[in-house]
C-alpha cells in the first residue's frame, strides 16, 4: 500500500486524467488538493469520454472515495452540474467528499476576473475567467467564504452582504462595471442544501486512510510551470501544483507521501501567453496539434505545441522530488522524420541547462537541440516496451538520461489500456 502524488511536469495538459484514472482503479482514496474548475481532466473509459473539472478522476470507480480537499476553490453551480452530468451517465457520486475548509467561488469573483483581465489589455494573463484568482485573493486577504460558511445560512448571508458591498465598489469605481445585486444568496443557499451530504472533514479521512495502510492517490491539476511560486510568473495559476502543494492543499504532512510521479507528454504544449522556447510555428507544430488533439478540456483553446524540453522536465524532477515519470502521447510522434529534444538554452552566447526564474531572461533563450531519427510505425497497439520501434526506445531512454529519472509508463493512445508499463 502506498500514498502517491501525481503532478503535471510541464505547463499542464499532460494527460494526468488518464494516468490518474489508471492508478485510481487500485486506489482506495483519490484526493484533489488545489485549483478549481480552471482545470480539466479528460478520461476515456469503456469507450466513453468524461471531461472532469472539479471532481477527482477516481469518481469512475464506485469503490473509490473521492476527496476535494481544503486547498481547492469550488464554484457550487459548476460542481453540481458536474455531479448531475455524471449521475445522468450512470456514474454514482455517493463516494464524493468535500472539505468544509475549501473556499467558495462567488459571482463577484467571476465578475472581477473578467474585468481585471479586460483592464490589463495586451498584458492580460490569459486566465479562464472563472473566478479562481479572485477567490484565492480573498482567501489570502482572509475575507473568503468557505464551504462551512455556505452550510450556515445566516453566516453565509452576513458574509456575502459584507463582501458584496466592497466588491461592488471595486467593480463600479475601479473597473467601471455594473454593480451586482444580492439575488445570488438565495441561489447559493439552494446549492448548499444539495451539497450538504458531501461535506466532511477530509483531513481526518485522508490521514486515517494512510495510517490504515490504504492506497491514497493525490491528483494534481495544472502543471509545474503554472505553480504560483516557481512557475513562469505571472503567467501562472493561483495555487501550488507541485508535489509540495499537496501537503498544503490536502492537509497532510510530507512524511506521509511515498511516491511522486510526474506526467509529461512526448513533446511540449502551452496554453496562454508567455515565453515558450521550443514552440513550433511550422507544419510540424500543426501536425502535432491535430494528431495530438491539442485543444483545452476546459476552454477549447488550441494549445501551442513544440519539441520536448528536457530543461523543463529536469526542473520538475528537482522541484517536486519526482521518483518516476509517465511519458504520454508517444504515438503522436510517429511519422516524424526527425525528433528533437531541447537539452539547454543559448542565451547571449552562453549555454544554460537550468530553467531561469525571469521571464525576460527566458524570452532571450534559444533552444539547443539534440536530434534523433524518428519512427513511422503505429505504436498504439503495442503493450510491451521491447516491441517498440528501436528509434522510439532510443527517444524514451535519452529522455531518462537527460532528466535523471525512470520513465515507468508510456502512453501510446488515449484509452485507459493504451499504455506500456515498465
N, C-alpha and C positions, 0 to 999 in steps of 0.2 A: 504494500500500500504506500502511496506517496501523495504529496501535495505538489502540484506543478503550476508554473506560471507560463502562459503563452502570450507573447507580445509581438507586435509588428517591428521589423528590423529596418524598415525604410521610411517612406512617407505615408504609411498606411496602405490599405487596399491590397495587402499581400496574399490574401486568401486565408485569413485567420478563421473565418467562419467554417470553412470546410475542415480545417485541421482540428478546430475545437470540437466540431461535431464528431469527428473520429474518436478523439480522446474522451469525449463526453459519454460515449457508449459504454465505457468501462469506468466511469466516474460516478461516485455517489452524490457529489455536490459540485455544481458549477457556479462560479461567482463572477459577477460583473462588478468592477470596483471603481470605474471612473468614466467621465464623459456623459453624454446624453444621447438624444436622438439625432445628433450630428454624425453619429457613427452608423455604419451599415455592414451587416454580415450576410453574405449570400450563401445558403446551404442547399445543396441538391441531394435529395434522399428519396429512394424508391420512385425515381422518375419524376419527382415534383421539385420545384424550386421555391424556397422560402427566403424572403428578404426580411431580416430582423434588424431592428434599430435599437431597442432598449432591452428587450427580453433576451436573456442568455441563450446561446445556441443549443444548450443541453435540453431545451424545452421539448425537442423532438423525441426524447427518450422519457417515457412516462414514469420510469423508476428513479429518475434523477431529480434531486432537489435543486431548483434554480434560484439563485440569490442575486438581488440588486442591492449592493452594499451602500454604506453611508457616504461614499465619495461620489456617487452618481447624482446627476441632476435630472429630475423627472418632469416631463410635461404630462399631466394626468390624462388629458384628452388623447394624446398620442399613444400612451401605453394601453389605454382602454380600447382604442381602435385596433392595436396590435393583438390584444387578448381576443377581441371579437373575431378578428380575421383568422387567428389560429383555431379557435373553437369551431368556427364555421367549416374548417377543413378537417375537422376530426381530431385536432391536437388538444389534449387537455392542458389547462394551465393551473390545475389544482396544486401542483408542486411548486408554484411561484411564491417567493418570499421577498418582501420589500422592507428594508431597514427604516425605522422611524426617523433616523437622523438624516436621511437623504433630503436634499433641498428640492423645492418645487419651482418649476419654471412658470412664471406668471405672465399674463397678457402684456403687461408693461415691459417685461424683459424682451419679448419678441418685437414689440414696437420700437424699443430703444436700439435693439440690434440692427434693425433695418435703417433707422435714422442715422445712427453713428456711422454705418458703412457708407451711406449716401453722402454724409458730410465729409468723409475722407477723400471723396472724388477719386482721382487717379492713384492715390496712395492707399486705397482700401485694402483690407486684409484678405478678403475673399471668403468670409465666413458663410455658413449655411443659413444665417439669419433666422435661426430657430430659438434664439434667446439664451443660448448656452453661456456665452461670455458674460452678459449682464447678470445672469443668475449666480455665476461664480464670483462676480464682483460684489454682489450683495452678501454672499457667504463670507468673503474676506472682510467686508465692511461691518460684519456682524449685524446686518439688518435683514438677513434672509428669512424665508419662511420654509419650515421643514415639514416632512410628512406627518410628524407627530402634531404639529400645529394644525395641519389640514384636518386631522381627525377630531379636533376640538372646535366646534362651530363658533363659539363665542370668541375664542382666542384668535382663530383664523380671520374672522370678520374684523376684529380690532386691529390686528397687524396689517391686514390688507388695506384698510382705510387709511391708516397712518402712512404706509408706504406709498399708496396711490397719490396722496396729496403732494408728496415730494417729487415723485416721478412725473406727475403732470406738469410741475413747474419746469422740470428739465426738458420734457417733451415740447412744451409750448414756448418757453422763454429762450431756451438754448438752440433747439433744433427747428422751431417754427412749425411744429406738428400740431395735431388736433388732440385735445385732452381726451382721456379715456373715462368712461363712466364706471360705476361700481356694479354693473349688472353681472359681471363675471363671478361675483362672490357666490350668488345662488347656484350658478352653473358648477363652480368648483366644489361646493358642498354636496352637490349631486354626485360628482366624481368620487368624493370621499366615501360616500355610502357604498359604492361599488368596490372601492379599493381596500376597504377596512379589513376584509377577511384575509388579505395577503400580508398585512403588516405584522412584523415580528422582529425582535432584536436579533439581527443576523450575526452580530459579532459573537454572541454566545453560541449560536447554531454552528458557525464555521469552526470556532475554537473546539467545541465538543466533538465535532466530526473528525478533526485532525487528531485530537487526543485519543479518540476511539479507533484510530488506525484506518480510517476510511480514505478512499481516493477522492481528493479535492482538487478541482481544476479552477484556476483563476484565469478568466477570459479577458484579454486585453482588447482595447479599442484603439483606433488610430495607429500611430507608429512612433518610433524613437525620435525621428526628426521633427515631430509635431509636439514634443514634450515642452511644457511651459518653461522649464529651467534650462534644458540642454539642447533644445531643438533649434531650428532655423528662425529664431526670434526676429521680428514679431509675427512671422507667418507660421504660427503655431496654434495649438488648441489651448484651452484654458485649464487643463488638468495635466496629470503626470502619467503618460502611457508606458513608461519604462517599468522594469520589474520592481524597483523600489517604490513606485507609486501604488503598487498592490497593497503594501503594508498600510499605507495611509488610507487608501480608499476602501479597504475591506476590514480594517481594524484588527489586524493580526501582526505579530512580531516577525522579523526577518528570519529568526531561527526555526520558524515553522514551515519554511519553504525548502523543498528538497531539490527541485529541478527548475531551471529557467530555459524555456525553449523559444528560440526566435524564429519567426516566419519571414521568408523573403521570396520574391519572385526571381526567376532566372534572368531577369532584366530589371530595370528601374522605372517606376512611374511616379508622377506627382500631379496633384490637383491644386489649382490656385496659383498664386503669384510667388515670386522668389527665385533665386539662382538655382540652376539645375545643370551641373557641369556636363553630364553625359547626354543631355537631351538631344534627340534626333529630329531634324526638320525636313527629312527627305522621305523617299519611298519606303525605306526600311522602317522608319518610325511609324508611318501609316500602316504598313503591313502588320507590325507588332500590335498596334492599337486594334485593328479589325480582327485579327486572328485571336488575340487575347481577350476580345470583348471589353476593352478598357474604357468603360463608362461607369460613372459613380452609382453605387447602390442607392444612396440617399438622394443625390441631386440629378443624376443622369448626365452630368457634365463629362465631356471627353477628357480623358487623362493624358497628360504629357508623357511621352514614352522615350526611353533612352537605354543605352547599354548598361549592363550590370556595373555597379560602382562598389568595388571592394573596399574603398576607403570608408564608405558609409557603413558597410557591414562590420568592418573591424571596430568602428566606433560603437556600434550596437553591442557587439560581443563584450567590449570592455566596460561600457557604462551600465549594462544590465547583468553582467556576470553570466552570460549565456553558457549553458552546458551542452547544448546541441542546436542545430539549425534544421529547419524544414525548407526545402527549396521547391517552390511551386512553379507550375506552368513551364516546365522544361519542354513540353510538346509545342509550345508557341515558337520556340527557336528552330524547330525543324524546317528545313528548306532554305535556310540562310547559308550562303556560301562560306562566309567568314563570321566568326563570333569574336566579339571584343570584350575585354574586361578592363575596367579602369583600375590601375594599380597605384596611382598617385596623381597629384596635380602639379602643373607647372605654373608658378607664379613669379613674375618678374625675373625670369631666368633661373629660378631655383625650384627644385623638385621637393614637394612636401608629401608626406604619406599619412598625416593625421588630419582629421576634419577640423577646419578652422571655426572659431567662435563667431567672428564678424562676418555678416552678410556682404559687406563691402569687400572684404578680403576674398570671400568665396566667389563673388562675381568676377574677380580678376583671374580666377583659377581656370586653367585649361586642362582637360583630362589627358593623362598619359596612358595609352592603351597597350595592352598585350593582346596580340591577335592569335587566334587558334582556328584551325579548319572546322567548318560546320558539318552538319549531317542532314541527310534528306529523308531518312527512314521515319515512318509513322511509329511513334513510341506510345501511343495512347492505350494500346492493348498489352503493353509489357508490365509484368509484375515482379520480375526478378532483376536485380542490378546487373548480373553478369550477361543478361540478354540485351542490355542497352547497346547501341552502336558505340564503337570504340571512341569516336570523337566526342560523343555525348558524355562518356565516362571521364575522358580527359578533362572536359569542361568542369564537371562536378568536382573532380579531385583537385583541380587547380584552385577552385574557389575555397575548398577546405584549407589548402596550404596557405593561401593569402590571408585568410581570416582566422586561422589557427583555431578552428572549431570543427567538430564532426557533423556532417550532414546525415541525419538519422532517417530522414524520409524525403522522397522525391515525388512531387505531384506531376502526373502525366495526363491530366484531364480534370474536368470539373466534378466528376462523380465521386461519391463517397468511397468507392472501391478503386478509383484510378490512382493508385499510389504504389510506390516501391519502398518497402521497409528494409532498412539495412541493419 
